[in-house]
Amino acid sequence: MADQALKQDAGKVRLSLVPASIVEAIARVRQYGLNKYGEDKSWKQVEPERFMDAFLRHVLEMWQNGMNAIDDESKLPSMWHAACNLAFLIELTEGEKNENLEV
């Protein structure tokens, strides 16, 4: 095991554990949203319930049409949209629910 005296990162989240494909998928949906809506932080002004509805619509689309369902408007995978909506929900509720989480 590496010497923690050289790099003090014990107990910090290992972001390298997150698959790069989900980061890219969310970024592509965000880019689509930026092109459509213009403002990159406007999502922070949206009620969480609307993201929950959008998340569920995309999940339902996959349920009805398979995991490779494509969103009619963006032509991006519904799974990517679901991931992005879930990311928004996590971000919007992080301060409320995740303050005391330990892994």
Secondary structure, 3 states (H helix, E strand, C coil): CCCCCCCCCCCCCCHHHCCHHHHHHHHHHHHHHHHHHCCCCHHHHCCHHHHHHHHHHHHHHHHHHCCCCECCCCCCEHHHHHHHHHHHHHHHHHHHHCCCCCC
